[in-house]
Amino acid sequence: MGLTEQLGHPDPREREAAARAVATAVWDPEAEGALAAALTAVACGEEDPAALEAQLHALPTVEAGLSDADLVRLGLIRSAAPVLGRLLSRAGRLQIAGPVEPSGPAARAVVRCLRGAPAVGAQLRTPEGAWAALERIELYGRAVDRLDTGLTARVLLTGSGARGLGEWERLDVDPRAREDVRLLRAPDPESRRLGAQGASDWPRSWGPEDGRLLCGALVRAALAETDEVTLEAELHALIALGAFMDPDGPALSLLRTMDRTTLPEVLRGYLDDLLEP
């Protein structure tokens, strides 16, 4: 029985065990998408508390495989689990749903949450790359900490993106990690190199889940890499993100399967640095 089938097993202990197994590996993109869809489906109907906790904690492992539809469904789960809250905050997408009112360097607007649940303090980006900070959310006339999927609220935004807000239809919570993962899966080495460089340019800007997401994608890319210059960029990025590499975690375990004898001497040093105790 595969993990996707086990996630739908009638026994909640089997579902719990399957979710825990998902969380202990780094998955290839096809398996990641299938497991993300299966986890979403089972979590949305889960009634067993222990099984639901395991399912929610497994979601960041397959986060890059979550579709927009998955994220919308996850936004409807009523759970106070911090891991779900952080995932939904990172996935937030807002639609500009009313006139934008400039307010000095800031702007007020009516927005609708299309997916996720962005929280106060979130950094958002316009389609052209300008940044805006979500300073305040007012729902039914009172301030709230986050905006859930499907709800409409008044918000206060600051930053360069706020000044031109009337030009855009939507804002996304910082999508850089997802974009870097997409580049690391590209068929051409130049795109993969850009993904690796994007992951390593500002290593301290990533939160724990984003860091682990990038490490998993970098390890997968490095194991399949055929371009020496790109492989160096991927291994360099992994060193830069070393703080997110659990010594006993799945990303490092997968990296240990790399055959160092096939690498040029300089890249063997990179690998040794990553694998040294």
N, C-alpha and C positions, 0 to 999 in steps of 0.2 A: 504494500500500500504506500503510495507516494504521499508527500507532505500535504499537497493540495487536497487530496482525498481525506487524509487524516484530520485536516482542519474542519472538515464537514462531518466528522464522525458523531454519532448520536451520544457517545459517552463523553461528558465534559472533561474527564481526566485525559482522554486521548486528544481532545482539542487543545488542552493546556500543554501537553507534552509536545504536540506538533508545533505550537507557537514558540515554545522554548527552543526547539531544534532550529527553527527559522532564524532565531536571534543569535545563533552560534556560528554562522557561516557567512562568507562573502559570495554572493550569487552572481551568475552571469546575467546580462540584461533580460534575456527571454524568461529565464526562471524568476527573476526579480519581479517582472511585470505580472506573471501568473500568480506568484505568492502574494503580491500586494493586493491584487483583486480578491483572492481567496480570503486573506486576513480581513479586508474591509467588509466583505459579505458576512463573514461569521461574527465579527465584532459588533456589527450593527444589529444583530439579533441575539447576541449572547446574554444568557440569564445567569450563568454561573460566575460569581465574583472572581474566583481564582483564575478561571479560564480567560475571562475578559482582561484581567490585569496582565496575563502573559501575552495575550494578543496585542494589547496596546504597546507593551514594551518591545514587541518584535517589529512594530511598524517602522521605526527609524532605520532598521536594517535594510528594508526594501523601499525606503522613501523615494528614491529616484524612479521607481517603477509605478508610483501612484499616479493615476490619471486624474484629470480635473473632476470627472464624475465620482471617482473614489473619494477625493477630498471633500466634495460637497456632501457625500453620504457620511463621512466621518464627522463633519461639522454638526451633524444632527444627533450624535451620541451624547447623552447627558452623563458625563463622567467628570469628576474633579481630578483625574489622574494628571499630574504635572507633565508627564511625557506627551500626553495627547494635547494638552494646552500649548506646549512649546511647538509641537509639529504643526498644529493649526495656525499658530501665530506666524510661523515661517512661510506657510503656504498662502497667506492672505492676499486676496485681490479685491480691490475696491473699484466700483464703477461710479463715475461722476454723474449724479442723478438730479442735479439742480444747479441754479446759477452760482457762480463762484464770486465771493465778495472779498476783494483785496483788503488787507488790514495791515498797512505798513509792509514790513518784510514777510508777513504771514498772509494766510488766506483762510477764509471760512467757506465751507461747501457742504452740500447735502450729498451723501454717498450711500451706495448700497453695497453690501458685502456679497460678492459673487461666490467666494469660496474661502475656506479657512476661517480664522478668527483673529485678525490682527489686534494687537494690544497697544495700549498707550506706550509711547516711547519707540515704537517700531519705525525702522527706516524704510521708506518706500521709494520706488523709482518710476519715473515716467517712461513711456515707450522710447523716448530719445535719450534716456540715461540720466536725466537730472534728478537730484535727490530731494526728498521732503521728509520731515519728521512728523509723526502723528502725535501731536502734543495733547489733544483733548478730544474725547468722544462724548457727545450728549445724546442720550436716548430717552425719548419721551420727557425732555426737559430736565433730566438729571445726568450728572457725570457718571460714566461707567468705565471699567478698566479695559474692556475689550468689546469688539463688535462681532457677533456671531453670524454665520452664514445665513443669508436670506433677509437680514434686517437692514433697515435704512436709518441713518442717524446724521446729525450735524457734527462736523469735525473741524478742528483747528489744525492747520498744517503750517510748518515753517521750513525755511531752506530755499535753495535755488529753484527746486521744482515747484514750490508753492506759488511763486510769482507768475509762472506761466500756466497755472493749473487749468485755466479755461480752455486751453488748446487741446487738452487730452480727454479721452473717454475713460481711461482707467489708470490705476496705479497698482503696482505689485510690490509686496514686501520683498526686500533684498533678494533677488533671484540669482545672485552670482554663483553660488555653489551648484545649483541645478544646471546653469549654463556651462560651467566648467566640466561637470559630469557628462553633459551632452557632447562637448568637444572631445573629451577623452574617449568617447565611443565612435568618433568619426572615422571614415575609411582612409583619410589622407593624413600623413604624419605631421604636416604643418598645423592642422587643426588640433591634433592631439598635443603637440608641443605647446600651442597657445593655452590649451586647457590646463596643462601642467604648470605653466608659468603663472596663469591666473590663480591657481590654487596656492602657489608658494609666495606670491608677491607680498601679501599682507597676512602672514600666518597667525598673527595675534588678533586678527579681526574676526576669526571664526569662533562660533560657539562649539560646545562639545559635540552635538549631533552633526552639525555641518562638517566639523573636522573629521569625524569618523566616516561620514558619507564620502568625503573626498579621498580619504585614505583607501577605502575599499575600491573606489573607481580607479585610483592610481595603481594599486596593486594589480587589479585585473588587466589594466592597460599595459603595465610593465611586463607581465608574464607573456603576453601575446605580441609584444613589440618587435618589429623587424628593422626599424630605423635606429641606428646607433645614437645619433644626436638626440632624437626624441626620447629614447630610453634613458639617456643621461638626465634630461629634463624631468622625467617622471621619477627617477630615483632621487634626484636632488629635491624635488617637491616633497617626497616622502620623508626625507631627512628634516626638511623645514617644518613639517607637520608631525614630527616625532612625538610631541607631547600628547597627541591623540591616539597613538598606537599602543594599545593594551598589550603588555608582554605575553599574556596568555590569550589574546583575542584572535578572532578569525582572520583579520587582515595580515597580521604577522605570521600566523600559521601558514597561510597561503603563500606568502613571500618566501618562506623557507623551502618551498618546493622548486624554486628557481635554480637552475643548474649553473653555478658560478663558473665552471670550467669552459663554458661557451662564451663567456663575456670577455671583452678587452680588459687589460690590466687595470685601467683607471676605473672602470665600472665595477670591477671586483671590490675595489676599496669602498665604493658607495654601498654595495650590498653588505660588506662586512660591517660597516658602521651601523647599518640598520639592524643587523642580526646579532651584534655583540651583546652579551648579557648586561 
